[in-house]
Every structure is written in C-alpha cells, then in structure tokens.
C-alpha cells in the first residue's frame, strides 16, 4: 500500500478532509485480517511505516506528491520479494506523473488506485508557479511571470491577478485562461534602489474559493547595479594610471568614470573657458551631485588641495560610512605627500598618515603570513603557493611612509626591509569605516606586475587578479565574504524545515573550527535561537530549523559568541508548491491500472477489502521435453546394440 502523505490530503472536499476519508478506509481494511500489507508513506520521498495503528497516526505533512518515486521505491526496495499487487491511495495531485515512465520489468504486479477527492469538484483559484530573476538591477526593467489557474465553477469567473510591492498595490490585470483553466501573466518591474525588493502575486480571494492558502506567492529580488560604477581620479598621467585605467575599462562589469588632472582651477589662461580643450575638474558635480551613484572611488596619486576640494572631503567620508568604498594609491601626491594628514580622508583610511616621506629603492612586497588566505592577496590555491607567487612577482619601486596602522585594520602586504615603530612598513592595508570599506596602497608601481619577471612566468594575470579582487572586496562581492551561509531552497511553506549550510571563517579568512553557532531568523518571532549547532574542523556547518509561522520574507542569521557572522534571505508562504498544484491525474493512474490489470476507484466509497485487491504472482517453472528417438545417433546406437546381442546369442547357442 502506497499512502499519499502530502499536505493536499488535508484539504476538505465536502464535510470531511481527504485525510479523514483515508482514515475511515484504513479502519475498514484493518477489519480484514487475511491481509497484512507492507505500507509506504510517500510525498517528497518514500519511506516505510507500520500498518498497526496507521489510521490513528496518519498526519499528512509533505510538501510534494511524487507518485513515480513511490512506485520505484516499492518495486526496488527489496529485489528478492515477490509483489502481488500495489494499491495507491492518493488524491493524484502530481501533474508531472506519467504512467509510461514506470519500469515494471518482466513481471508487473497489479496496480490499483484509490483517488481520494476525485469524485468531488474543487472550486479554487491559485498562483501555481512564479518565475523571476533572483538578481535585478537598479533602473533596469525585470519581468515577473506567474502561472495561474482556476478549478471547478471558478473557471467561469474572471481571474484577477495583482502585483504588490511590499504593502503597495502596483499593478492589476485579468488573466485570459485556456480550456484547462490555466494562464500566464507577466508584470514588469523597475527597482529603484539597491537591496531586497519583495513582490507578491495575489489572486483576490473569492467567497467560493476552497483553498485560500494558494492565492498568494512571493518573489524576492536582490537588487544591485547592472555594472559597478567606479570613479578614478588621477593626479597626473603615469604608467600606473595607464595600466589600472586600461584594466578597469576592459572589465565588462565596471562602468568607469576617470579623470586625469591636467589643468587646475588656479591655472591662468588668456582664452575663455569655452575656447579651451581642457575643462576644469568638475568637483561640485562629482562630489556633490553624483558621488552616491559610485560603488567605489579611487584616488590615484592625487593631491586634492590645488583643486579646491577641502570642502568635499567630508562628503567622501560620509559616502564611505554610509556603505561606499574608497581606495588611495600611493605616489608623490598621495598620503602625507598629498597633505591628507588630519583631513576627513584620514578618518576613513585604515592607517594614520602622519608626516610626509617616501622610501626609495626596489623591493618585492611580502604577503603577511597570518593573512595569506585573504582574497585580495590569495594568488594561489593554498597559502604555500600564494607566498611562492608573491616572491616571484616583479619588483616594486618606492613606497609612501605612514605613521601607524589603525586598530582592526589588516596589513596584507609589507616592505621586506623598511620599518615603522619596529614593524615592517605596510604596503597594502585594508579596513572598514562605518558600513563602508577602504584600502591604502602605499605604492604607484603595481603596473610592473603586468609584466612577467625575468626568470619566471608569473605576472600579467596576477596583476589583473589582484585588482579584480581589490575592487570586488571593496564593493562587498558576496563570493569574497569570509563567512557565507545558504538555505537548501529559496521558499518554504509555514512550518517546513529550513536546512542551512555554510562556511564560517574569521576576518583573516581562517576557518572558525569547532565553534558553537546560533541560527535564528529575522524578523524574530521568539527570543530563543531557532537552533544551535557546531562547525567542523574546516568551518563547515549544517543545521535544520522549522520555518517561521507567518508568511513573508526572512533572513537566517548565523552568530558566534553573540556576534553576527553571516546571513541569507528566504521566503515563507502558506501554500508552497504542493497546495498550488491540485489537479489530479486520473487518466495516468487509469493507464497504469489498465497496463497491469489493476482497478481504479474514484473516492473511498465502494473500495473492496484488501484481500479482494490482493493477488499472487505466478511464475512458470518451464517445461522440459525429452524425445530420445528423435536423435539419429541414438537410433543407430540402439540398432547396433540389438544386432550385437543377436550375434552373441547365436554364437553361444542361444536362440
């Protein structure tokens, strides 16, 4: 007996639910002591259950109906067992099931089907499926497609479909359903800001709708920019500027706005501004009107003072602390040489600039041993190859001196010989300021990495990998975050298990080993964590927790020692896929019964006892036929033996 354990069995077809009808059928079957069947529950998966007490323990809860998997499981679970008959008890709500997809082999058992609820017409309007890109872009139209359908008498009613954005009704249309009561509607949305955007497709509830849970489905769009917008401001043309600008221009994911400062506001000219090819640096337009539109701002060997930018530096600080990104690249117009000491820029940089000064001479930058796993400097698959690659890269020339590294900042590269306060002079330092990230790169010679060293083949690719990782880390690319968690699905029904997996690493990108992790949901429905677990030796975690009781958009958050480590978004909805697709497949069940000599019953009334449905498998042992006289050699041998007997009898005087 294959017993449907999906949520659709909890629906009420008339005065009682489908599950109640099944319980009464099981009670009747139990009165027939001549049969003791093997019973399997099926839904999202198939598994065995006890026949004794099944009528009282039956509580359907699976979020899917998979008839084929149930049949395959029953047929292959014990290859040595002979199966006389299979009885499927289900509402048949598996639109993907096809009778010809089941392989029975040479000896097929009789397959009988009891289709619960098939004898009662269900009135229902529903959103059966939703298709939308999980990633969208600001200002770029995106499509949300919804499959809807109507059953029963509601096929004759108009099927209104609405699009809601958070708590606002955005659009409404009337679906044109086909002969099967199905239709597909499209809504075009244009996100206006970065972040999460929750959209809901709603079919307004009719008084006759018997399944209100499937009238709403949600889509969660993660809205970003189609391309990263980068602002590169260079104090003067140089090889370093040329190579970085060329790399950013060739990157199809970056929208670059760059300026070479060739003419300052104080430059005297005999001609009017309209007659000049070189325009003044548009400080007000860039740093007052459009600063917020950039994902990362890079000052490359740039001295702000000659361009009357002192009043704009606090705006850059605010931009970073609100979530922007900023990098300063060294040279004779950067850091202390560019008079940034004591400015708002120093407030957000991960270093204390101090006085001016440069270190001259060539050197090879060394990667910090404790931070060799950091994605910006991890040029190899492991820390050993990373250090080897850095040792083989072409030499740099010159470095800016600084006063100190701020608390919490990370020194990724350092000078092999120069010192500050007894420590190696930092070459690359990264850190955070407010909600933004910043980097201080104390040299203008990284362009040399674009060429291979004399004795080795590294270089070129490492240059592009370094700057690609730098930009992506500054702009918080999720793939470069030290800790990540994910859910096994994007959407769940109320009460379903949310399976969470992840990789937790500390800010140095070292695995957080054997750590106690609390998993909870936001917005929270309780003060207690949803579940507690532990990471393994590699920082991996796996846990499961019941989804919240209310539908909507949630975030699952992983915390270690009360500190948030990572988070991910998911959706909870009332119906799920199971209650969205309620059409039964009686034709396919009838086809499989006809193919195997089984019977089909619409509803539980009139279903006979199991002993009547049971049959035994009969297998022919085969017929062995022996006809010796049909063999000529046997005939010759027989004649020969008889002849020899006659000769011997004559010789011995016997007649």
C-alpha positions in Angstrom: 0.0 0.0 0.0 1.4 3.4 -1.1 -0.2 6.1 1.0 -0.1 9.8 0.0 1.4 11.8 2.9 1.3 15.3 1.1 -0.4 18.4 2.5 -3.1 18.4 -0.2 -4.6 15.4 1.7 -5.6 17.8 4.5 -8.0 19.7 2.2 -11.7 19.3 2.8 -13.7 18.1 -0.2 -17.1 18.2 1.5 -17.9 17.6 5.1 -14.6 16.0 5.9 -11.0 16.2 4.8 -9.3 13.8 2.4 -7.2 12.5 5.3 -10.3 11.7 7.3 -11.7 9.7 4.4 -8.4 7.8 4.2 -8.6 7.1 7.9 -12.0 5.5 7.6 -10.8 3.4 4.6 -7.8 2.2 6.7 -10.2 1.3 9.5 -12.3 -0.8 7.2 -9.2 -2.5 5.7 -7.9 -3.4 9.2 -11.1 -5.5 9.8 -9.9 -7.9 7.1 -7.3 -9.9 8.9 -6.5 -12.0 5.9 -4.0 -9.4 4.6 -1.1 -7.8 6.4 0.3 -5.4 3.8 3.6 -3.6 3.6 2.9 0.2 3.8 4.9 3.1 2.5 4.2 6.8 3.0 5.1 9.0 0.1 5.3 12.7 -0.6 8.7 14.5 -1.1 10.2 11.0 -0.5 9.0 7.4 0.1 9.6 5.6 3.4 8.1 2.6 5.2 5.7 2.8 8.1 3.8 0.4 10.4 0.4 -1.0 9.4 -0.6 -1.3 13.0 -2.2 1.9 14.3 -1.8 3.7 11.0 -5.3 5.1 10.9 -4.7 6.9 14.2 -1.1 8.2 13.3 -1.8 9.3 9.7 -1.0 13.0 9.6 -0.1 14.2 6.0 2.6 16.9 6.0 4.9 16.6 3.0 5.2 19.5 0.6 5.1 17.4 -2.6 3.5 14.4 -4.3 5.8 12.1 -6.2 3.9 9.0 -7.4 6.6 7.7 -9.7 9.3 7.8 -6.9 6.9 5.9 -4.6 6.3 3.2 -7.2 10.0 2.9 -7.9 10.8 2.7 -4.2 8.2 -0.1 -3.7 9.4 -2.1 -6.7 13.2 -1.9 -5.9 13.3 -1.6 -2.1 13.6 -5.4 -1.7 14.5 -7.0 -5.0 14.1 -10.5 -3.6 10.5 -10.0 -2.6 7.6 -11.0 -4.8 4.9 -8.3 -5.1 1.4 -9.5 -6.0 -0.4 -6.1 -6.0 0.2 -2.4 -5.3 -2.6 -0.2 -4.0 -2.0 3.6 -4.4 -4.1 5.8 -2.1 -3.7 9.4 -3.2 -5.5 12.5 -4.4 -3.4 12.2 -7.5 -2.1 15.8 -7.3 1.1 15.1 -9.2 0.8 16.8 -12.6 4.2 15.5 -13.6 3.4 11.8 -13.3 3.3 9.7 -16.5 2.3 6.1 -16.5 4.8 5.1 -19.2 7.7 6.4 -17.0 7.4 3.5 -14.6 9.5 0.4 -15.4 8.0 -2.8 -14.0 10.3 -5.4 -15.6 9.2 -8.8 -16.8 6.6 -9.4 -14.0 4.4 -6.5 -13.2 2.2 -6.5 -10.1 -1.4 -5.3 -10.4 -1.6 -1.6 -9.6 -4.9 -0.4 -8.1 -5.6 3.3 -7.4 -7.9 4.9 -4.9 -8.1 8.5 -5.9 -9.4 10.4 -2.9 -11.3 13.6 -3.7 -11.5 12.8 -7.4 -15.3 12.3 -7.0 -15.7 15.9 -5.7 -15.3 19.0 -7.8 -13.0 21.5 -6.2 -13.5 25.3 -6.6 -10.2 27.0 -6.5 -8.2 29.9 -8.0 -4.4 29.8 -7.4 -1.0 31.1 -8.3 0.6 27.8 -9.2 4.2 29.0 -10.1 6.3 32.1 -10.0 9.3 32.8 -12.2 11.6 35.8 -11.6 15.3 36.5 -11.7 16.6 36.4 -8.2 19.0 39.2 -9.2 17.8 42.5 -10.6 19.4 45.9 -11.2 18.5 49.4 -10.3 16.7 51.2 -13.1 16.6 48.1 -15.3 13.2 46.6 -16.0 12.7 43.0 -14.8 10.0 40.5 -15.5 8.0 38.5 -13.0 5.9 35.7 -14.6 3.1 34.0 -12.8 1.3 30.8 -13.8 -2.3 30.9 -12.5 -5.3 28.5 -12.8 -8.9 28.1 -11.9 -10.8 24.9 -11.0 -14.5 23.9 -10.8 -17.1 26.6 -11.0 -14.5 29.4 -10.7 -13.4 28.7 -14.2 -16.4 30.8 -15.3 -15.3 33.7 -13.1 -12.8 36.4 -14.1 -9.4 35.7 -12.7 -7.9 38.9 -11.4 -4.2 39.0 -10.7 -2.4 41.7 -8.7 1.2 42.7 -8.2 2.1 44.1 -4.8 5.4 45.7 -3.9 5.8 45.3 -0.1 2.5 46.8 1.1 1.5 48.7 -2.1 -0.7 47.6 -4.9 1.4 48.3 -8.1 -0.4 46.6 -11.0 -3.5 44.6 -11.7 -4.6 42.5 -14.7 -7.3 40.0 -15.7 -5.8 36.6 -16.9 -7.2 35.0 -20.0 -7.5 31.3 -19.1 -7.5 28.5 -21.6 -9.7 25.4 -21.8 -7.7 23.8 -19.0 -8.3 26.9 -16.7 -4.7 28.0 -17.0 -3.0 31.2 -17.9 0.4 33.0 -17.6 0.6 36.7 -16.7 3.6 39.0 -16.8 4.5 42.0 -14.7 7.3 44.4 -15.5 9.0 46.0 -12.5 11.8 48.5 -12.3 13.7 48.5 -9.0 14.6 52.0 -7.8 17.1 51.2 -5.0 19.8 48.7 -4.1 18.8 46.0 -1.6 16.0 43.5 -1.3 12.7 44.0 -3.1 9.7 41.8 -2.1 7.0 41.4 -4.6 3.8 39.4 -4.2 1.5 38.0 -6.8 -2.1 37.9 -5.4 -5.3 36.4 -6.7 -8.1 38.2 -4.7 -10.0 35.7 -2.7 -13.4 34.6 -3.9 -16.2 33.6 -1.5 -16.3 30.2 -3.2 -12.5 29.6 -3.1 -12.0 26.4 -1.1 -8.2 26.7 -0.8 -7.3 30.3 0.2 -3.7 29.4 1.0 -2.6 29.2 -2.6 -3.8 32.7 -3.7 -0.5 34.4 -2.8 3.1 33.7 -3.8 6.1 35.9 -3.2 9.3 36.7 -5.2 12.3 38.2 -3.5 14.7 40.2 -5.8 18.2 41.0 -4.8 18.7 44.4 -6.4 22.2 45.6 -7.3 23.8 47.6 -10.0 24.0 46.1 -13.5 27.6 47.3 -13.6 29.9 48.6 -10.8 30.4 52.3 -11.2 34.0 53.3 -10.4 35.3 56.8 -10.2 39.1 57.0 -10.8 40.8 60.4 -10.1 44.5 60.6 -11.1 46.8 63.4 -10.2 48.7 63.1 -13.4 49.3 60.6 -16.3 51.7 57.7 -15.4 52.3 54.1 -16.2 50.5 53.1 -13.0 47.4 55.1 -14.0 47.5 53.9 -17.6 47.6 50.2 -16.6 44.9 50.4 -13.9 42.6 52.5 -16.2 43.1 50.1 -19.0 42.2 47.2 -16.8 39.0 48.8 -15.5 37.9 49.9 -19.0 38.3 46.3 -20.3 36.3 44.8 -17.4 32.7 44.5 -18.7 31.3 44.5 -15.2 32.7 48.0 -14.5 31.3 51.3 -15.6 34.4 53.6 -15.3 34.5 57.4 -15.0 38.1 58.6 -14.9 39.8 61.9 -14.7 43.4 63.0 -15.4 44.1 66.3 -13.7 45.9 68.3 -16.4 44.5 71.7 -15.5 43.7 73.2 -12.1 41.4 76.0 -11.1 44.4 78.3 -10.5 45.9 77.8 -13.9 46.0 81.2 -15.8 44.8 81.2 -19.4 44.5 84.0 -21.9 41.4 82.4 -23.5 37.9 81.9 -22.2 36.9 78.6 -20.8 34.6 77.8 -23.8 37.7 78.0 -26.1 39.8 75.5 -24.1 40.0 71.8 -24.7 40.8 71.1 -21.1 37.9 71.7 -18.7 38.4 72.4 -15.0 38.0 69.4 -12.7 34.2 69.2 -12.1 34.5 68.8 -8.3 31.0 70.1 -7.5 29.3 67.8 -10.0 31.2 64.7 -9.0 31.3 65.1 -5.2 28.0 66.8 -4.5 25.6 65.6 -7.1 26.8 62.2 -8.3 29.0 60.8 -5.5 26.3 58.4 -4.2 26.0 56.8 -7.7 29.5 55.3 -7.5 30.3 51.9 -5.9 34.0 52.7 -5.4 36.1 55.9 -5.5 39.8 55.6 -6.2 42.3 58.5 -5.7 45.5 57.5 -7.6 48.5 59.8 -6.7 46.0 62.7 -6.4 46.6 65.9 -4.4 43.3 67.5 -3.6 44.5 70.9 -2.5 45.1 72.7 -5.8 41.5 71.8 -6.9 39.7 73.5 -4.0 38.4 70.2 -2.7 38.8 70.6 1.0 35.1 71.2 1.5 34.3 68.0 -0.4 36.4 65.6 1.6 33.8 65.3 4.5 31.3 64.3 1.8 33.6 61.4 0.8 33.8 60.4 4.5 30.0 60.3 4.8 29.7 58.4 1.5 32.0 55.7 2.8 30.5 55.5 6.2 27.0 55.0 4.6 28.4 52.0 2.7 30.6 53.3 -0.1 34.1 52.2 -0.9 37.3 54.2 -1.2 40.9 53.4 -2.1 44.0 55.6 -2.1 47.0 54.6 -4.3 50.4 55.9 -3.5 52.8 58.3 -5.2 54.4 61.7 -4.7 50.9 63.3 -4.4 49.3 60.8 -2.0 49.0 60.3 1.7 51.4 62.6 3.5 52.8 63.9 0.3 49.3 64.9 -0.8 48.7 66.7 2.5 45.9 64.4 3.6 47.1 64.3 7.3 44.3 65.4 9.6 41.6 65.5 6.9 38.3 63.6 6.6 40.1 61.2 4.3 42.5 60.1 7.1 39.4 59.5 9.2 38.2 56.7 6.9 41.6 55.2 5.8 42.8 52.1 7.7 46.1 53.9 8.5 47.3 57.0 10.3 49.1 59.1 7.7 51.5 61.1 9.8 54.2 63.2 8.1 55.4 63.1 4.5 58.1 60.9 3.3 58.9 58.1 0.8 61.1 55.0 0.8 63.1 54.7 -2.4 64.6 51.6 -4.0 63.3 48.4 -5.4 61.8 45.5 -3.3 59.4 42.6 -3.5 56.3 43.0 -1.5 55.8 40.3 1.1 52.4 38.8 1.9 51.5 38.7 5.6 51.7 35.2 6.9 48.6 35.5 9.0 46.5 36.9 6.1 47.7 34.8 3.2 44.1 33.5 2.8 42.7 37.0 2.3 41.1 37.0 -1.3 42.9 40.2 -2.4 46.4 38.6 -1.9 45.5 34.9 -2.3 47.1 34.4 -5.7 47.4 30.6 -5.2 45.1 27.8 -4.2 46.8 27.5 -0.8 49.0 29.7 1.4 52.2 28.0 0.3 51.7 28.7 -3.4 50.4 32.2 -2.6 53.7 33.1 -0.8 55.7 31.5 -3.6 53.8 33.5 -6.2 54.4 36.8 -4.4 58.1 36.0 -4.2 58.2 35.5 -7.9 56.4 38.7 -9.0 58.4 41.6 -10.5 59.9 44.1 -8.0 58.2 47.3 -7.0 59.8 50.7 -6.7 59.2 53.3 -4.0 56.7 53.4 -1.1 54.9 56.0 1.0 55.7 56.2 4.6 52.9 56.3 7.2 52.7 56.8 10.9 50.7 53.7 12.0 48.1 51.1 11.2 44.7 51.7 12.9 43.2 49.1 15.3 41.2 46.5 13.4 42.9 47.1 10.0 44.6 44.3 8.2 48.1 44.6 6.7 48.1 42.4 3.6 51.4 43.3 2.1 54.5 44.8 3.7 58.0 46.0 2.8 60.8 43.5 3.3 63.3 46.0 4.9 61.7 49.4 5.8 60.3 49.7 9.3 57.9 51.9 11.3 58.0 51.7 15.0 60.0 48.5 14.7 57.4 46.8 12.5 57.7 46.2 8.7 56.4 49.2 6.7 52.9 48.3 5.4 52.4 48.4 1.6 48.7 47.4 1.5 46.3 47.9 4.4 42.5 47.3 4.2 39.8 48.1 6.8 36.2 49.2 7.4 34.8 52.6 8.2 31.2 52.7 9.3 29.4 50.5 6.7 32.0 51.0 4.0 35.4 49.6 3.2 38.7 51.3 2.4 42.1 50.4 1.2 45.5 52.2 1.4 48.1 51.0 -1.2 51.4 52.8 -0.5 53.0 52.4 -3.9 52.4 53.5 -7.5 54.4 50.7 -9.1 51.9 47.8 -9.2 51.9 48.2 -13.0 55.2 46.3 -13.0 53.2 43.2 -12.1 51.6 43.4 -15.5 54.9 42.0 -17.0 56.4 38.6 -16.3 59.5 38.5 -14.2 62.8 37.6 -15.9 63.2 34.1 -14.5 59.6 33.1 -14.1 56.3 33.1 -15.9 54.2 34.8 -13.2 52.9 38.4 -13.7 50.3 39.8 -16.0 47.4 37.5 -14.9 48.4 38.1 -11.3 48.1 41.9 -11.8 44.6 41.6 -13.1 43.6 39.1 -10.4 44.9 41.4 -7.7 43.0 44.4 -8.9 39.8 42.5 -9.7 39.8 41.1 -6.2 40.6 44.5 -4.8 37.5 46.1 -6.4 35.2 43.2 -5.6 36.3 43.1 -2.0 35.8 46.8 -1.6 32.3 46.6 -3.0 31.4 43.6 -0.9 31.1 40.9 -3.5 29.3 38.1 -1.7 31.6 35.5 -3.1 34.6 37.1 -1.3 33.0 37.4 2.1 34.8 35.4 4.8 31.6 33.7 6.0 28.7 32.5 3.9 25.5 30.6 4.7 22.8 29.4 2.4 19.5 27.6 2.5 18.6 24.5 0.5 15.6 26.3 -1.1 14.6 29.9 -1.6 11.0 29.4 -0.4 9.3 27.3 2.2 5.9 26.6 3.5 4.9 27.6 7.0 6.5 25.1 9.5 8.7 23.4 7.0 12.3 22.6 7.9 14.8 25.2 6.7 18.1 23.4 6.0 21.1 25.8 6.5 24.6 25.1 5.3 27.6 27.3 5.3 31.3 28.0 5.6 32.4 30.3 8.5 35.8 32.0 8.5 37.1 34.8 10.7 38.2 38.2 9.3 41.6 36.6 8.5 39.8 34.0 6.3 40.9 31.3 8.7 38.2 28.6 9.3 36.2 29.0 12.5 36.8 25.5 13.8 34.6 23.6 16.4 32.7 26.7 17.3 29.2 26.9 18.7 26.9 28.7 16.3 23.4 30.1 16.9 21.0 30.1 14.0 18.0 32.5 14.2 15.5 34.2 11.9 14.9 37.9 11.4 12.4 39.4 11.9 12.5 37.2 15.0 9.3 35.5 16.4 11.0 34.5 19.6 14.0 35.5 21.7 15.4 32.0 21.6 17.6 31.0 18.7 15.9 28.7 16.2 18.7 26.1 16.5 22.2 25.7 17.8 24.9 23.8 16.1 28.7 23.5 15.7 31.2 23.9 12.9 33.5 21.1 11.9 37.3 21.2 11.5 37.0 23.1 8.2 34.5 25.7 9.5 31.6 24.0 7.7 28.1 23.9 9.4 24.8 22.2 8.7 21.6 22.7 10.6 17.8 22.5 10.2 15.2 24.6 11.9 11.4 25.0 11.4 10.4 27.9 9.3 8.5 30.9 10.9 4.8 30.6 11.4 3.9 33.7 9.4 4.4 34.1 5.6 6.8 36.8 4.4 10.5 37.4 3.7 13.0 36.4 6.3 16.8 36.3 6.9 18.6 33.4 8.5 21.4 34.7 10.6 24.4 32.8 12.0 26.1 34.1 15.1 29.2 33.1 17.1 29.6 34.3 20.7 26.7 36.8 20.1 28.4 38.3 17.0 26.7 38.1 13.7 28.8 36.2 11.1 26.6 35.7 8.0 23.1 35.9 6.8 20.9 34.8 3.9 17.4 35.6 2.6 14.4 33.2 2.2 10.7 33.3 1.7 7.9 31.6 3.8 4.5 31.2 2.2 1.2 29.5 3.1 0.7 27.2 0.1 4.1 26.0 -1.2 4.2 24.0 -4.4 2.0 21.2 -3.0 -1.1 23.3 -2.4 -0.5 25.3 -5.6 -1.0 22.3 -7.9 -4.1 20.4 -7.0 -5.2 18.9 -10.3 -5.3 15.1 -10.1 -4.1 12.8 -12.8 -6.8 10.1 -13.0 -6.0 9.4 -16.7 -2.4 8.4 -15.9 -3.5 6.3 -12.9 -6.1 4.6 -15.1 -3.5 3.9 -17.8 -1.1 2.3 -15.3 -4.0 0.2 -13.9 -5.0 -1.0 -17.4 -1.4 -1.8 -18.2 -1.1 -4.0 -15.1 -4.6 -5.4 -14.8 -5.5 -3.2 -11.8 -8.6 -1.2 -10.9 -9.3 2.5 -10.3 -11.7 3.8 -7.7 -12.8 7.5 -7.6 -13.3 8.1 -3.9 -13.2 5.7 -1.0 -16.8 4.6 -1.2 -17.1 1.1 -2.8 -13.4 0.2 -2.4 -13.3 -3.5 -1.6 -11.2 -5.2 1.2 -7.5 -5.6 0.6 -8.0 -9.4 0.3 -10.0 -8.8 -2.8 -7.4 -6.4 -4.3 -4.5 -8.8 -3.4 -3.2 -11.3 -6.0 -0.3 -13.7 -6.1 2.5 -13.7 -8.6 2.6 -16.9 -10.7 5.8 -17.8 -12.4 6.1 -20.8 -14.9 9.0 -23.1 -13.9 9.3 -24.2 -17.6 8.6 -27.5 -19.4 11.4 -29.9 -20.1 10.7 -32.3 -23.1 12.8 -35.4 -23.8 12.4 -37.2 -27.1 15.3 -39.6 -27.5 14.1 -41.3 -30.7 14.3 -38.0 -32.5 18.1 -38.3 -32.3 19.5 -40.4 -35.2 22.6 -41.3 -33.3 20.5 -42.7 -30.6 18.6 -44.8 -33.2 21.9 -46.1 -34.7 23.3 -47.0 -31.3 20.1 -48.9 -30.4 20.2 -50.9 -33.6 23.9 -51.7 -33.0 23.3 -52.9 -29.5 20.4 -55.1 -30.6 22.4 -56.6 -33.5 25.4 -57.3 -31.3 23.1 -59.1 -28.8 21.7 -61.3 -31.6 25.2 -62.3 -32.9 26.4 -63.2 -29.4 23.3 -65.2 -28.6 23.8 -67.3 -31.9 27.4 -67.9 -31.1 26.6 -69.1 -27.6 24.0 -71.4 -28.9 21.0 -69.5 -27.7 18.1 -68.8 -29.9 
